[in-house]
């Protein structure tokens, strides 16, 4: 279960951020979403409710990411997507290099690798990020379809 709006607003206040209507609107969209959202996705969801420019949405998301409320993913190019962190907190990403879809997964045991890296480098590891890139099922079908059509010509 994700943070509540109230808990999120407390975090913002604790770090001396004002609670603006725009921040509240973006936070509510992020906390309700179970999927990664781009700033453009957030802007679409806010149309008719709270008109907010993309630059403002990016600034809000940067604050939320800095405070550990959201997780930022770069699925390729200049694209970014965001997801509200869940209390379990620890998750990783599968990123489609075709369409940019991001799928979360949990359950990686990298403790042995982390221990080895600490021993070898004396690096104080406090977290890690694991991302796999490839093609989602839809993009695989499109690639196969394009290949099949090229062969038939």
N, C-alpha and C positions, 0 to 999 in steps of 0.2 A: 504494500500500500504506500502511495506517495505521501509527501508532506501535505498538510492541509494549507488552505489559503492563509488562515490565521498564523500557523507556524512559520510560513514563508515570510509573511509581513513582519513578524517578530525579528526574524533574521535580518531583514533589511533595516529595520529601526535600530537594531543593536549595532549595525555598521554605519549608522548615521545617514541612511538613504531616506529621502522623503517618499511617502506613499502617494504617488500621483494616480489619477484615474487611468492613465496609459499603462503604468506599471501593473496596477491591479488587473486590468483587462488582459494583458499578456500573460501574467501569472495564472489567471484562471483558465485561459486556453491551454497553457502548458500542463497544468496539473490534471486537466481532464483528458488529455491526449494519451493514448497508449502507443502511438506511433511517433517516430521522429518527424518533426515539422521544420520546414524551411521558413525563413522570415516571410517570404511571399505567401506561404500557406497560412501563416498566422494573420497576415494582413487580410487575406480573403475571408478568414473566419470572423474577423472583426468588422467587415463591411456592414454598414447599416447600424452597427451598435456603437462602435468607438473608432472613428476614422483616425488612423495613426500612419504616419509616413514610414517608409522602410528604414530610413536612417535612424529614426527613434526606436524602432523595433530592434535593430541591430545593437544600439546602445543598451537597451534594456536587457537583451540576451547576454551581452558581454558582462554586465553586472551580475546577472543570475549565475552565469558560468563561473565567474571569479569567486562568488560566494559558495560555490558547490551545490547550487540548487538545480542547475541543469547541466547536462553533459553535451558537449559540442563534438560533432563529427564532420570531417571534410571528405565527402564521398567522391571528390574529384573536381578538377578545375577550380573555379571560384565558388562552387556550391558549398553550402554549410547546412547542416540540419541539427536540431536540438531536441532533447528529451528531458523531461523532469526526472531527476534521479529518484530512485526508489530507496526505501530504508535499507534494503539488503545491499544497495549501493553498487556492489561489484557486478559488472556485466561487461560484455565485449560485443564486437560488431562484425557482422557479415555485410560487406558493401558491394553492391552491384556496380561494376565498372561500365555497364551499358546505360542503365536508367537512373542510377544513383540511389536506388532503394536501400534502406538500412534495416537490418534485422538484428535484434539483440539476442544474445545467448549468455547463459551463465554456466558455471561448472567447469572451470579450468583449474587444474592443480599445478601451478607453476612454482610451488614452494621449494622443490628440490633445485630447480634452475635458479631461483632467487638466492637460495643459500650458497650455491656454487659461485654465483656472480659476486656476492658479498665477500666470500673468502678470497676470490681471485683479484678483486678490484678495491676492496675496502670501501666500497660505495654504500652509503646509507640509503637503501631503497625504502620508500614509503608508499609507493603504489606502482601499478603498471597498467598499460593499455594494450589490448590485443585486438587487431583488426585483420580480417581476411577479406581479400577482394576476389571477385570472380563475376560470373553471370548468374542472375536469378533465373528461375524457370521460364518466365516470359521472354527474356532476352535470349536464352538458349534456343527457344522455339523459333524466334525471329531469325537468329543466325542460321539455324538449320534450314529454315524455309528459304532464306536468301541463297544459301549454298545449293540447295536442291534446285531452285529456279535457274541458277547460273549453269548448273550441269545440264539441264534440259535444253538450254539454248544452243 
